[in-house]
Amino acid sequence: MMKIYKRYRNFIIYSLFGFLASILNVIVFNWLHNHAQVTMLIANTLAWFVANLFSFIANKSIVFKSRYQEPKTFIKEITLFLSQRILALLLDNILMWAGINWLHWNNLIVKIIDQIIVGLVNYFSTQAIFTHENKLLLQRLSAMRKKTKQNDCNH
């Protein structure tokens, strides 16, 4: 069982936090659209923004353990993250529009189905963003260690 967990750890933990972000997305959308009477696309976009701020923090610190905090790297990560997620927002809005306006389904049912589809798309692109940065950092640290060892041997 531990072997399976270790192998799929990132996907399992990402799924948990992705589920929480999806619930947050649905709650914010529901409140804005069904209670505050905000139009569907605006409510969906605001819900996306709130859920994605939560997702960025959870993915960076807990799921992919990207701890490197240099401002340049942080800005690159959040820019890549939100840029990729904007494409997911487009998919999100298309699915919401089609489900509500074309299929005439209940907006909460459409939102839940939408969150499952968008969540799967987001996992693979998010993984690439944070693991890429970690690989670069590990390569730099390894090079620095080798250089330090060489300097120690030369003295």
DAJO-V418291 format. One record per helix or strand. SS is the DSSP state (2 for helix, 1 for strand). FROM is the first residue (numbers start at 1). LEN is the number of residues. If there is no record, write none. Layout:
# DAJO-V418291
ss: {SS SS}
from: {FROM FROM}
len: {LEN LEN}
This chain:
# DAJO-V418291
ss: {2 2 2 2}
from: {2 40 71 107}
len: {34 24 32 48}
